[in-house]
Each structure stands twice: as C-alpha cells, then as structure tokens.
Amino acid sequence: MQTNRRVLLQGTAASLVFAPAVMRVTRAGAAEYTFKMANNSPESHPLTIRMREAAANILKESDGKVDIQMFPNNQLGSDTDMLSQLRSGALEFFTLSGLILATLVPAASINGIGFAWSGYDKVWPAMDGELGAYVRAQIAKANLHAFEKMWDNGFRQITSSTRVIKAPEDLQGFKIRVPASPLWTSMFKAFDASPMTINFAEVYSALQTKVAEGQENPLALIDSAKLYEVQKYLARTNHMWDGFWLLANGKVWKSIPDDVKALISRNVNASAVAEREDIAKLNGSLESALTAKGLTFNSVDMGAFRGKLQAAGFFKEWKGKYGNEAWAILEKYAGSIS
C-alpha cells in the first residue's frame, strides 16, 4: 500500500507540472486561481527572491484566491524547455532573457547589441519607454504577454580559466560558452572566438570539465551560481546589457479577469523595480567579494572591442536584421552605434 501510494503521489506531482494550464487554473479550496512561475536563477539570486516576494504579496492581497507557485533554478528544465512549456500552456509565467527569446521573437534581443549601452541611465529609460514597448508588441504577436517592467540581469563580463582577456585578440580561438541565441554567437564569432551554445543548467559542469574555457555573465549570476569556483580571471568588458522579460502564456493571460490581471501586474512590476535596485547594490560590492573568492579582475579598452565589431560588419548586419525602425528607437536612447 505504501509503495502504491508513493507511485500515485509521484504521478500526481508529474501531472501537476505538465498538465495543460486550463487544468491548473482551479477553483478548488481557498485558491480560485493557481499558477506556476519559473526561472533559471539560483535561489539566492535577487530575481528569485523578488519573484517569491511578488507571489507572496499576490496571495496575501487576494486573500488566498491567487496562488502562484515558484519553480526557480531550472527545476522545470532548460530555458528552451520552459519556453516550450510556456507556449503550450503547461507553464503560465516564466522569466527569460530577451536574447534567448529572440529564437522566437527576433526583435527581443535588440537590447543586447554589443557595447551599445554606456550605463543604466540609458538602459532603463529605453526599456521602460519606447524600446521596451516596441519589443513587447513583437512579443504579443507570438501569443505571449510581457509585463511592463523588465527585470535586471546586468551588464555581462567575460570570465576564463585559461587566459587573461584584455584585448579583442585575446578571444581568438577562445572556447566560450554562450546561451542559445544567434546574437551571442554572432558577436563572439566576430571576435574570432569559438562560441558554444550550452544551457545555463550545464554551465558549471562544462567549465569544470574544461569543455568550455570561459563564459560571460553579470556579476550577480557569477556569484550566485558559484562560477568563481571554476574560473580564474574576469575581464570587465560590460559587453552586453541583458534583462529578463516576465512572460505569461497569452491564452491563459487573456482568460484571467481584469481585476486579477491588475493585481498580478502591479505586484510583479513593483518587484521588478525592487530587483533592479538589488542588482545595483550588489554591483557595488561584488567585485571585492569575488576577488576574495579567487577571481582576478582586469579592465579592458572597450573602444578596441567595439572597433573590432565595427570592422567585422557586426553592427551593419544586425541593423539589417532588426530593421530601420527598431534600430532608430535603440539609437534614440543608446546614442549612435554604427
């Protein structure tokens, strides 16, 4: 009986994870609406902490009627797995980098153009303004809903276990892990590196076994994922700014009453803004913390890297892919890029 009960419970749990969304928008017990929200970030990352905060506030403010269950740290699979689940309705909410979403919505990666941004004073006006609105409109065409406030991932830095990266030439032949995004692959090929696509869940082991020599991520993720344990050097390249869109399945979102939509939107947007502040505070202290954990930091001449991309035709290629309208909006905020 105990064995049969355990099998039954395991089967029930699996059905809850992969059942269609319409089966999990329930009116049983205290909760009228039960949803799943997932991400690829560790438990200690500000993204996960603030997403849990939003879910708790929604549950409290709805008097227990709206229950959003959290599944962080790739519990439901890789980014590509979870995007597939979101599109099918097996998952209602998911945070995803716009650069990875670009495999479905090409315009979503435009914020990640290499060396486009000089700082957050340019990023947030763009993503909260016309550029973000443009991208969200493109996302909506893919039957997904993107919330108004983008979550911060951060400016990305290159790490290595084999060499110090100071100039573009140092990337020649460098085996660097990149996410599943054409923009990342294109940029590092322009640097004559050897980019390899590996989902984040496998990054630590790929670095540990030297399948990849290096990777690139913001400081907060390098710290929370303990990548400093398998890397020696960090170059302050700030080569891309990357953020997370909180996405909802379009069909499910349309089926939710307006008052519930407003409750969810208000709380997730507020937590997104708070998470941005968390990342900003962390960025002020993480260099010293990561240095103490064994990483050696060095600065680079960012103009040399940008010049290499220019000479390789990188900016011209991607302007053509995004189109003049999107590129003009980008340059309105970031300044002249090409």
C-alpha positions as CSV (number, residue, x, y, z in Angstrom):
1,M,0.0,0.0,0.0
2,Q,2.8,2.4,0.8
3,T,4.6,1.7,-2.5
4,N,1.4,2.2,-4.4
5,R,0.6,5.4,-2.6
6,R,4.1,6.7,-3.3
7,V,3.8,5.9,-7.0
8,L,0.4,7.6,-7.1
9,L,1.8,10.8,-5.4
10,Q,4.7,10.9,-7.8
11,G,2.4,10.5,-10.8
12,T,0.1,13.2,-9.4
13,A,3.1,15.6,-9.0
14,A,4.2,15.0,-12.5
15,S,0.7,15.7,-13.9
16,L,0.6,19.0,-12.0
17,V,3.9,20.1,-13.6
18,F,3.0,19.1,-17.2
19,A,-0.8,19.3,-17.3
20,P,-2.3,21.9,-19.6
21,A,-2.8,25.3,-17.9
22,V,-6.6,25.1,-18.1
23,M,-6.4,22.2,-15.7
24,R,-4.4,24.2,-13.2
25,V,-6.4,27.3,-13.2
26,T,-8.6,25.9,-10.5
27,R,-11.5,26.9,-8.2
28,A,-10.8,24.3,-5.5
29,G,-10.3,25.1,-1.8
30,A,-9.1,28.5,-0.8
31,A,-7.4,29.4,-4.1
32,E,-9.5,30.3,-7.1
33,Y,-6.5,30.6,-9.4
34,T,-3.3,28.5,-9.1
35,F,-0.5,29.2,-11.5
36,K,3.2,28.2,-11.9
37,M,6.0,30.7,-12.3
38,A,9.5,29.5,-13.2
39,N,13.0,30.9,-13.8
40,N,16.6,29.7,-14.4
41,S,18.1,31.7,-11.5
42,P,19.5,30.2,-8.2
43,E,17.5,30.6,-5.0
44,S,19.9,33.3,-3.7
45,H,19.7,35.5,-6.8
46,P,17.6,38.7,-6.4
47,L,15.4,37.6,-9.3
48,T,14.2,34.5,-7.4
49,I,13.9,36.4,-4.1
50,R,11.8,39.2,-5.6
51,M,9.7,36.8,-7.6
52,R,8.8,34.9,-4.4
53,E,8.0,38.3,-2.8
54,A,5.6,39.2,-5.6
55,A,3.9,35.8,-5.4
56,A,3.5,36.1,-1.6
57,N,2.1,39.6,-1.9
58,I,-0.4,38.5,-4.6
59,L,-1.5,35.6,-2.3
60,K,-2.0,38.0,0.6
61,E,-3.7,40.8,-1.2
62,S,-6.1,38.3,-2.9
63,D,-7.0,36.7,0.4
64,G,-5.6,33.5,-0.8
65,K,-7.5,33.4,-4.0
66,V,-4.5,33.7,-6.4
67,D,-1.7,31.3,-5.6
68,I,1.4,31.5,-7.7
69,Q,3.8,28.6,-7.1
70,M,7.5,29.2,-7.7
71,F,9.9,26.9,-9.6
72,P,13.3,28.5,-9.7
73,N,16.8,27.3,-10.8
74,N,15.8,25.3,-13.9
75,Q,13.6,22.9,-11.8
76,L,11.3,22.6,-14.9
77,G,14.1,22.2,-17.4
78,S,16.3,24.4,-19.5
79,D,15.4,27.8,-20.9
80,T,14.3,26.2,-24.1
81,D,12.3,23.6,-22.3
82,M,10.5,26.1,-20.2
83,L,9.8,28.4,-23.2
84,S,8.2,25.4,-24.9
85,Q,6.1,24.7,-21.8
86,L,5.0,28.4,-21.6
87,R,3.9,28.4,-25.2
88,S,2.0,25.1,-24.8
89,G,0.2,26.3,-21.6
90,A,2.0,23.8,-19.3
91,L,3.5,26.8,-17.6
92,E,1.8,30.1,-17.0
93,F,4.7,32.5,-16.1
94,F,8.4,32.4,-17.0
95,T,11.3,34.9,-16.9
96,L,13.5,34.7,-19.9
97,S,16.4,36.8,-21.4
98,G,15.3,38.7,-24.4
99,L,18.3,37.4,-26.2
100,I,17.1,33.8,-25.8
101,L,13.5,34.8,-26.6
102,A,14.9,36.0,-29.9
103,T,14.8,32.5,-31.2
104,L,11.0,33.0,-31.3
105,V,10.8,36.9,-31.4
106,P,13.8,38.2,-33.2
107,A,13.4,41.8,-32.0
108,A,13.6,40.7,-28.4
109,S,17.4,40.6,-28.5
110,I,17.9,44.2,-29.6
111,N,18.8,45.4,-26.1
112,G,21.8,43.0,-26.2
113,I,23.7,44.6,-29.0
114,G,27.4,44.5,-28.1
115,F,28.8,47.7,-26.5
116,A,25.6,49.7,-27.2
117,W,25.0,51.0,-23.6
118,S,27.1,53.3,-21.6
119,G,25.2,52.7,-18.4
120,Y,21.8,52.1,-16.6
121,D,21.0,55.8,-17.1
122,K,20.4,54.9,-20.8
123,V,19.1,51.3,-20.3
124,W,16.0,51.9,-18.1
125,P,14.6,54.9,-19.9
126,A,14.8,52.8,-23.1
127,M,13.3,49.6,-21.7
128,D,10.6,51.4,-19.7
129,G,9.9,53.6,-22.7
130,E,9.6,53.3,-26.4
131,L,12.1,50.5,-27.0
132,G,10.5,48.2,-24.4
133,A,7.1,49.0,-25.8
134,Y,8.3,48.1,-29.3
135,V,9.7,44.8,-28.1
136,R,6.5,43.9,-26.1
137,A,4.4,44.5,-29.1
138,Q,6.5,42.0,-31.1
139,I,6.3,39.5,-28.2
140,A,2.5,39.8,-28.2
141,K,2.4,38.7,-31.8
142,A,3.9,35.3,-30.6
143,N,0.9,34.9,-28.3
144,L,2.8,35.8,-25.1
145,H,2.3,38.6,-22.7
146,A,5.3,40.6,-21.5
147,F,4.9,42.6,-18.3
148,E,5.8,46.3,-18.5
149,K,8.8,46.3,-16.2
150,M,11.8,44.3,-17.3
151,W,13.9,42.6,-14.6
152,D,17.6,43.2,-14.4
153,N,20.2,40.6,-15.2
154,G,23.0,43.1,-15.7
155,F,26.0,44.1,-17.7
156,R,27.9,41.0,-18.7
157,Q,31.5,40.2,-18.1
158,I,33.8,37.6,-19.6
159,T,35.5,35.0,-17.3
160,S,38.2,32.5,-18.2
161,S,40.1,29.6,-16.6
162,T,42.9,29.7,-19.1
163,R,43.9,33.2,-20.1
164,V,43.5,36.9,-19.2
165,I,41.2,38.8,-21.7
166,K,42.5,42.3,-22.2
167,A,42.1,42.9,-26.0
168,P,39.9,41.5,-28.8
169,E,42.9,39.4,-30.0
170,D,42.8,37.5,-26.7
171,L,39.5,36.0,-27.7
172,Q,40.9,34.3,-30.8
173,G,40.0,30.6,-30.7
174,F,38.7,31.1,-27.1
175,K,36.1,28.4,-26.3
176,I,33.4,30.4,-24.6
177,R,30.0,29.2,-23.5
178,V,27.1,31.3,-24.8
179,P,23.3,30.9,-24.3
180,A,21.1,29.7,-27.2
181,S,20.9,33.0,-29.0
182,P,22.1,34.0,-32.6
183,L,23.2,37.4,-31.3
184,W,25.7,36.0,-28.8
185,T,27.1,33.5,-31.3
186,S,27.4,36.2,-34.0
187,M,29.2,38.6,-31.7
188,F,31.8,36.2,-30.4
189,K,32.4,34.9,-33.9
190,A,33.1,38.5,-34.9
191,F,35.8,38.4,-32.2
192,D,37.2,35.2,-33.8
193,A,36.3,33.2,-30.7
194,S,34.8,29.7,-30.7
195,P,31.4,30.2,-29.1
196,M,29.5,27.1,-28.0
197,T,25.8,27.0,-27.0
198,I,25.2,25.4,-23.6
199,N,22.1,25.9,-21.5
200,F,22.8,27.5,-18.1
201,A,21.9,24.4,-16.1
202,E,25.0,22.8,-17.6
203,V,27.4,25.7,-17.5
204,Y,29.2,24.9,-14.2
205,S,30.0,21.3,-15.3
206,A,31.1,22.5,-18.8
207,L,33.6,24.9,-17.2
208,Q,34.7,22.4,-14.5
209,T,35.5,19.7,-17.2
210,K,37.1,22.3,-19.5
211,V,34.6,21.7,-22.3
212,A,34.5,25.5,-22.3
213,E,37.4,27.7,-21.2
214,G,35.2,30.6,-20.2
215,Q,31.7,32.1,-20.1
216,E,30.1,35.6,-19.8
217,N,27.5,36.6,-17.3
218,P,26.7,39.5,-14.9
219,L,28.5,39.6,-11.5
220,A,25.4,38.6,-9.6
221,L,24.9,35.4,-11.5
222,I,28.6,34.6,-11.5
223,D,28.4,34.8,-7.7
224,S,25.1,33.1,-7.0
225,A,25.9,30.2,-9.4
226,K,29.4,29.9,-7.9
227,L,31.1,30.1,-11.2
228,Y,34.2,31.6,-9.5
229,E,34.9,28.1,-8.3
230,V,35.8,27.0,-11.9
231,Q,37.1,30.3,-13.3
232,K,40.3,32.3,-12.6
233,Y,40.1,35.6,-14.5
234,L,37.3,38.2,-15.1
235,A,37.5,40.9,-17.7
236,R,35.3,44.0,-17.0
237,T,34.0,44.1,-20.6
238,N,30.4,45.2,-19.9
239,H,29.9,43.9,-23.5
240,M,26.2,43.5,-23.3
241,W,23.3,44.6,-21.1
242,D,20.8,41.7,-20.5
243,G,17.5,41.7,-18.8
244,F,14.6,39.3,-18.1
245,W,11.1,39.6,-19.5
246,L,8.5,38.1,-17.3
247,L,6.3,36.4,-19.8
248,A,2.8,34.9,-19.5
249,N,1.1,32.4,-21.8
250,G,-1.1,34.6,-23.9
251,K,-4.2,32.4,-23.9
252,V,-4.1,32.0,-20.1
253,W,-3.5,35.7,-19.6
254,K,-6.5,36.7,-21.7
255,S,-8.7,34.3,-19.7
256,I,-7.9,35.9,-16.3
257,P,-10.4,38.5,-15.0
258,D,-9.2,42.1,-15.3
259,D,-9.0,42.6,-11.5
260,V,-6.7,39.6,-11.2
261,K,-4.6,40.8,-14.1
262,A,-4.3,44.2,-12.4
263,L,-3.3,42.6,-9.1
264,I,-0.6,40.4,-10.7
265,S,0.7,43.2,-12.9
266,R,1.0,45.7,-10.0
267,N,3.0,43.3,-7.8
268,V,5.3,41.8,-10.4
269,N,6.2,45.2,-11.8
270,A,6.9,46.6,-8.3
271,S,9.1,43.6,-7.5
272,A,10.9,44.0,-10.8
273,V,11.8,47.6,-9.9
274,A,13.0,46.4,-6.5
275,E,15.1,43.7,-8.1
276,R,16.8,46.3,-10.2
277,E,17.8,48.2,-7.0
278,D,19.1,44.9,-5.5
279,I,21.3,44.3,-8.5
280,A,22.6,47.9,-8.4
281,K,23.6,47.4,-4.7
282,L,25.2,44.1,-5.4
283,N,27.3,45.5,-8.2
284,G,28.8,47.9,-5.7
285,S,30.1,45.1,-3.5
286,L,30.5,42.0,-5.6
287,E,33.9,42.8,-7.2
288,S,35.6,42.7,-3.8
289,A,33.6,39.7,-2.7
290,L,34.5,37.8,-5.9
291,T,38.2,38.8,-5.6
292,A,38.2,37.3,-2.1
293,K,36.8,34.1,-3.6
294,G,39.7,33.8,-6.1
295,L,38.8,35.7,-9.2
296,T,41.3,38.1,-10.7
297,F,39.8,41.2,-12.3
298,N,41.2,43.3,-15.1
299,S,40.0,46.2,-17.1
300,V,39.8,46.4,-21.0
301,D,39.8,49.0,-23.7
302,M,36.1,48.8,-24.6
303,G,36.7,51.0,-27.7
304,A,39.0,48.4,-29.1
305,F,36.3,45.7,-28.8
306,R,33.7,47.9,-30.3
307,G,36.1,48.8,-33.2
308,K,36.6,45.1,-33.9
309,L,32.8,44.6,-34.1
310,Q,32.6,47.6,-36.4
311,A,35.3,46.3,-38.7
312,A,33.7,42.8,-38.8
313,G,30.4,44.3,-40.0
314,F,28.6,43.2,-36.9
315,F,26.5,46.4,-36.4
316,K,25.6,46.7,-40.0
317,E,24.5,43.0,-40.1
318,W,22.2,43.4,-37.1
319,K,20.8,46.7,-38.1
320,G,19.7,45.0,-41.3
321,K,18.1,42.2,-39.3
322,Y,16.2,44.4,-36.8
323,G,15.2,47.0,-39.4
324,N,15.5,50.7,-39.5
325,E,12.5,51.4,-37.2
326,A,13.8,49.3,-34.3
327,W,17.4,50.5,-34.8
328,A,16.3,54.1,-34.7
329,I,14.5,53.6,-31.4
330,L,17.6,51.9,-30.0
331,E,19.9,54.7,-31.0
332,K,17.4,57.3,-29.7
333,Y,18.3,56.1,-26.2
334,A,21.7,54.5,-26.5
335,G,23.2,57.1,-28.9
336,S,24.9,56.4,-32.2
337,I,26.0,52.8,-32.6
338,S,27.0,52.4,-36.2
